[in-house]
C-alpha cells in the first residue's frame, strides 16, 4: 500500500488493529485503545511508508481490507541486509482463510526485492502466530520472559524468530 492508500483506508486499518487488540493479541497496545488512537498510529505508519522506511501490505477478503503486515526496511548501518516483520494483523472475521500466509509470502518477496537476506520478528509465546511462523519455516531464536503485556495488562513472554531468505 502506498502512503496515500493507507491514509484513505484509515478506518479499515484502525478496525483491523482494534479487532486484534479486542481479541487479546499482544501487538503493542492495551485494551481501551480508541479508534482515534488507532488512526493516529496508522498515520505514523503511512509517514514511514512515504519515507521509504516501511513497506505496508494489505489483503482483501470478500471485498474488504481485513489484514496487514509491515516490513521495516530502515536499519542501522551495520544491518543493511536485515528487515523487521511487524504487526501481522488479520481481522478475526477473516481468519482461517490463509490470508496471514499470503501476507507473509508477499512480505518475504518484497524483502528479497529490497535486497534483504534476513527477516526478524517477535510474537507472543504460545500464540497461534507462533505456530504459523514455525510451519512457514521461521526459526525460533529464543524466548524473552515478561517482554510485553497482553492487552489486559498481564505479562506476556515473547518468542524471537528469524528467517534467512
Buried (B, 14 or more C-beta within 10 A) or exposed (E): BEBEBBBEBBEBBBBBBBBBBEEBBBBBBEEEBEEEEBBEBBBEBBBBBBEEBBBBBBBEBEEEBBBBBBBBBEBEEEEEEBBBBBBBBBBEEBBEBEBBEBBBEBBBEBBEEEEBEBBBBBBBBEBEBBEBBEEBEBEEEEBBEEBBBBBEEEEBBBBBBBBEE
